[in-house]
Amino acid sequence: MLELPGTMREWIIDQIDENFEAVGAEGTDEQYAQAVLDAIEFVAEEHADEIGDEIVSHLEASGELDHSLKDTLTEGFSSDPDIDYIGAKVMGAVERLCHIEWEEEAGVDYFTEEDEY
C-alpha cells in the first residue's frame, strides 16, 4: 500500500483529463497510458517535499505489478474496446492496481459519490 496526500487526487484527475484531451480521439493506448503517467509525475513534482522522487517506481512496487505501470495500463486500455478515457475512472483503476490510499486531512472530504465504482 502507498499513502499519498489526499490533496493530490483531484489534481491528478484533472491533469489526466487535460492530457487525454491533448492526446485526442485518435490516440493510441500507449499514448493514453503515457498521459496518465505524465499527469501523476507532474502533480508528484509539486509534492516532492511530501512524497519524494520516483513516484511511478513507488506505485509499481506498491502494486507488485508484473510489468511496468505504463505497460499494465496500455494492456488494460487495449483489452477494453469500450473504455471511457475519463480521469476519475482511470485514476480509480490506478488506485486499485497500485494499492493507493489517500491521506485525509481533518474536515476535508476528497471523495464524492461520483468517484465510487
N, C-alpha and C positions, 0 to 999 in steps of 0.2 A: 504494500500500500504506500502511496505517496501523498503526503499532505501538502496542499498548496494554498496560498492566501485566497479566500473567497472573493476578494475584490478583483481577482484576475479573470474569473469565469465569464462574466458578461462581456468584458473587453475582448477576450479571445473569441467568443461567439461573434461579436460584431466584426472583428478583424477577419474571421473566416468568411463571413458573408461578403465583405468587401473584396477579399481575394477571389472568391468564387465568381463574383461579378466581373472581375478583371480577366479571369480565365475565359469566361464566355461559354455559351451553349455548345460550342464545338470543341471544348477542351477534352483532353484525354483523361483517363482515370489516373494516370501518373501525375498529370498537371494538377488535378484536384487534390491528390494526396500531398503534393508538394505545397499547395496553397494552405492546407491545414497546418503542416509543419512550420511554414513561414509565419503564420499567424501566432502559433504557440511561441515560437522563438522571439518574435517581435515583442510580444507582451512580456515574456520572461526577461528580456533585456531590461525592461523598465523596472522589474522587480528583482534585479540581480543581487541587491543587498540582502534580500529576504530568502531567496531560493538558490543562489549560486549560479554557476555556469552549467552548460551542457544539459539543458532541460530534456532534450529528446533522449539522450542516453539514460537519464534518470527514469523517464517514462518507460522506455523499453525494458529496463531492469525491473521496475516495479511490476510490470505486466508479465514478466517472464516470457516474452514473446520469442517464438522460434525464428522469426525473421525481423528485419528492421521494421520500425513503425511505418515508414513510407511504403515498404513492400506489403505489409499487412493491410494498410488502408487501400492501396492500389488493388490488391486481390479482393478485398471486400467490396469496393466500388464496382469492379468488373464482374463480380458474381451476382450482382443485383441490378438487372436492367431497368428496374423501376425505381431506382434510388432517387430520393429527393436531396439535392445538394443544398441543404439548409443548415446553417451554422449550428443551431441548437441540437438538431438531430445528430449531426456528425460529432459534435462535442460529447454528446451522450454516449456515443459508441466509443470514443477515445477514453472517456471516464471508465467505462466497463472494461475495455481491453487493458488499460494501464492501471487499474485499481486506484483511481484518483479519489481522494477525499478532500473536501474543501473546508478549510478552517473558517469558522464563523466568528464574527465579532459580535459582541453583545448588542442586541437591539437591531441587528441588520439581517434582513431576510433576503438571501441571494437567489433563492429559487422561487419560481412561480408555478402555477398549475400547468402552464403550457410546457414546462420543462419536464414534466413527468411522462415516462414512457411505459 
